[in-house]
Amino acid sequence: MRLCRRLTALALSAALVAGVAASLPGASVLAPTAAQAAQEERAALTDRTMEAFVASIPAMRAWTEQHDEATRAVAPKVLKPSALSGNPFALVVEELRGSDAYTAMGATVGRHGFDTPEAWAGVANRVTKALGVLASRTDQADNALAEAQREIETNPQITAEDRMKLKGLLMALSLFANAPEADVAVVAPYSGRIVEALRSPL
């Protein structure tokens, strides 16, 4: 389902998996590892970084389709609440390390100015958390998560079962969204473009 691809993309490396059921079991929230935290500190969010990230989304969606089996295999680990509360993108990279998918990811993000998959993952994590903060604000109508919520509610092609799954994923993203105000301010002007990059045909 195209919508499910877009939502999972937003959470997990720009179209990581499609059709995965998200849930919120009563698990404790785990803090990011020291390595993940250090990675995020290095991923400075600037207009230049955001331009590179937005430009990378279509290429990462194509990468996901080309490595569908590998990305689906890591999805169950990445969609756990404990993973979403840390850096799910870094977990994807770690799980794929040493594989053809990892090598291809490095080449893909490299063409958009990111030195390594890890560098891209740090940016993707902070952007996603900032989008979650924006989605929680009632005065923010033009952002990726709010757009996804509206489509879930109004798209007649979404079944009741899929609607519940997609709402679960959005709830998880919103609950674990925790971004510095500086990140939110940088990401906000790009939220509309992120939506378009996720929804446009490849």
N, C-alpha and C positions, 0 to 999 in steps of 0.2 A: 504494500500500500504506500502510495507516494507520500502522504502526510506523515505516516509513521517514520519513513525514511528521513524526512526533514527534521522531525523532533529528535530522533536519536542522533542525527547528525549534529544538532545543536549541542547535545550533551556529550557526544563521543566522537570526536575527530571528524567533523563535517561529513556526516552520513556513514557512521560506523556500521550500524546494523539496521535491519528492517524487521518489523513485526515482533519485537521482543516484549514480553509482558513485564511491566515494571511493578514492583510491590514495595510496601513499606512495613516490613516486620519489625517487631519491637527489639531492635538491636541497638546497642550502644554506639554513639557516634565516636569514631576514632580520629585523632588528630593526624594531620599529614606527617609523613616521615621527615626526618631532617633533610634528607636528600631532595625530597619534593619541595620543601619550604625553600631551600637554597635555590632550586631551579626557578621557582616563582619569583624570587628576589631579582634574579638576573634578567627576567623577562620584562624589561621596562615597557610600560604602555605609553607610547607616543603616537602622534598622528602618522608618522612614517611606519611604525610597527602595525598600526591598525589598517593602513592601506595595504600593506603586505599580507596581513591575515585575511582581509576580505577577498583579496585577489586569489588567495590560495584555496578558498572554499570549493569552487567548481573543480579544481584539479584534485582536491582531496575526495570529493564525491566520486570522481571517476576512479581514483585509486581504490576506494572502497568496493566499487562494483567489480573491479579487476581482481581483488583479493577477498571476495565475498566469504569464501570458506574460512579463511584465517580470521577475519574480523568477527564472524559469527561465533567462532569457537571461544573467543575471549569475552564475548558479551555478558554471559552470566556472572562472571567475576566483577566486571566493570560496573554493572547496574545495581550492585548491592549498595544499600545506604552507606555503609562504612567507606566504600570506594568513592561514592559521590561526594561525601563530606571532605575528602582529601583532594587528590588530583587524579581523577579517572583517566585523563589523557596520558599522564605519566605511566599509569598502570598498563594501558594499551601498548605503549611503546616498549615497556619492560617485557610484557608477555610475548611480543613479536620479535624481540631482539634475536639476531642471528638467522632470521628467516628471510626468504625472498621478499615477503611483504615489507619487512623492516627496511631492506635495502632500497626497495622501490619508493617507500615513503620518504626516505632521506633524499632521494633524487627529486621527488615531487616538491617537497617543501624547499629544497635548495634552490629550485628555479624561481622561488618567490622571496629569496633573501634570508631564509633561515638556515643557520649553519648546520643544525642537526635536527632529527625528529624530536629530541628532548627540548630543544629551544622552542620549536613550534608548540609542543605540548604545554610548556609553561605559559605561553601567551594564550593558547586556547582555553586553558583552565581559568585564567583570570578574566578573560572576556566573558566566558559562560557565567561565572559567579556574578559579574557586574550586571549582566542581562537579567539574572535572577532577582537582583536588588531592584532593578528598574521595573520588572514585572510586578513587584509587590507594591509599587507606588501608583495610586489611583490616577494621578495626573499625567502618567506616562502612557499615552495611547499607541505610540509608534515604536514598539520594540518587539523583538523576536518572540519572546515567550507569551506576551499578551496577544500577539497576532495568532500564535498557535492555539491559545485558549479559545479565541473567537472562532477559529475554523473548526475546532473540535465540537463546539456547541452548535454550529450552524450548518456544517457540511452534511447533507442528507445521505451521502454515500458511505458514511462511517457507521458501522453496526454498533449496537448497544454494547456488545462485548469489547470491541476495539476502543470505543469511547472511554470505557472504564480503565482500560490499560493505559491509554494515552494520558488520561487525567492523572493516573498514578505517577507516571514519569514526570509530568509537569509539577506535581506536588512535591516530588522528591527534589527536583531542581530548585524549587522555590524555598523549601525548608532548609536546604543546605547552602543557599546563596549567602555568602558573607564576603563582601568586597569592600576595600577602602574607598572612601568617597572620591579620592583622586582617580581611581580606576573607573568608577561609575561615570565621572564627568568626561573622561576621555572616550569611553565606549558609547555613551548616549547618542551622539550625533551619527554614529555608524549603524545603529540598530536596524533602521529601515533597509539599509544596503545589505545587511546580513540576511534579513528576511528574503530579499530578492535573490541573493546568491544561493540560498537554500532551496528556493522554489523554482527558479528558472530551469527550463529543460537543458540537459547537457548537450 
